[in-house]
Amino acid sequence: MPKKAAKTRSFGADLIEGMKLVLAHQRGKIELEQVWPKPIDVKAIRKGVKMSQAEFSRTYGISKRALQEWEQGGRQPDSAARSYLTVIAKEPAVVRRALASE
């Protein structure tokens, strides 16, 4: 049990420290760095598997509208979609096989 308590205290201390930083930022005392994920090139992934938007959408179960918005830069995929697209980019055949066996 002592290890769990130590982790809780460590987490609690980290949480308090984080909230102090947020408060200082809100009060204009410090500037916090914003970290954004690197954009993912959805069109390049789709072109890499040599599919039209309709084929890619149907094959991988992604909304055609979402695909269009991602490709046109209207919005970026969320973290789960980014991960899924990364796997498709690296192992498209494996993803197709996995989806076909459903």
N, C-alpha and C positions, 0 to 999 in steps of 0.2 A: 503493500500500500504506500509506503513512503515515496516510491518513484512516481506514482500517479499524482500525489500531492505536489511533488516538485514540478512536474509538468504543468499542473494547474496554476501554480504560482508563477511559473515562467510565462505561461500564456496570459495570465492576468496582468503581469507586469508589462508584457508587450502590448496588450490591449490598452492599458492606461497610457503608456508612452505614445501610442498611435493617436489616441484621442487628444492628448496634449498637443501634438503636432497639428491635428485638424483644427483645434481651437485657436492656436497661434496663427494658422493660415487664415481662418475666418476673421480674425482681428487685424489682419494685414501686417503681422509682425514678421512672418516668413513667407517665402514663395515655395510651394511644393511642385516638384517636377511631375508633369503629366506623362504617363507612359501609354502609348497606343500600340496595339499589335501591328506588325508589318502587314501591309496589304497583301492579299493573296490574288494571283492572276487566274481567275476562274476561267476566262476565255482560253487562256493558254493550256489549262488542264483539259478542257473540252476538246480543243484542237489537237492536243497530244494523243487523245484516244480516237481521233478522227471521226467525230460524231457531230451531227447537227444538234441544235438546241433541243429539238423535239426528241431525238434519239437519246441524248444524254439524260434528259428529264425522265423519260420513260424507263430507261435502263437502270438508272440509279435512284429512282424514286424521289426526285427533287422537283419541286414545283417549277414549271416553265417560267412563270412570272418572276419568281425569286431568282432564277438563273439569269433572266434578262436584266433584272435590276442590279445583280452583282456584276455582270459583264459590262454594263453601261456606267458603273460607278455610282449609281444612285444610293446604294448601301453596301456594306460589307457583311459577309456571312458571320453568324455568331460563332462562338468557340467550338461548339459541337459540329456545326457544318464545316468549319475550317478544318477540323480534324478529319472528318469524313472525306472532304475534298483532297486532303493531303494523302490519305490512304489510296483514294482512286488514282491520283497522279502517279503514285509509286507502284501500285499493284492492281491495275484495273481489272485484269482477268480474274484475280482472286475474289474481288468484290462481286463481280458478275456471277461467279460460281456460288458464292455464299448466298447471294440473293435468289439465285435460281433454285436452291435447295430448300427454300422456305415452303 
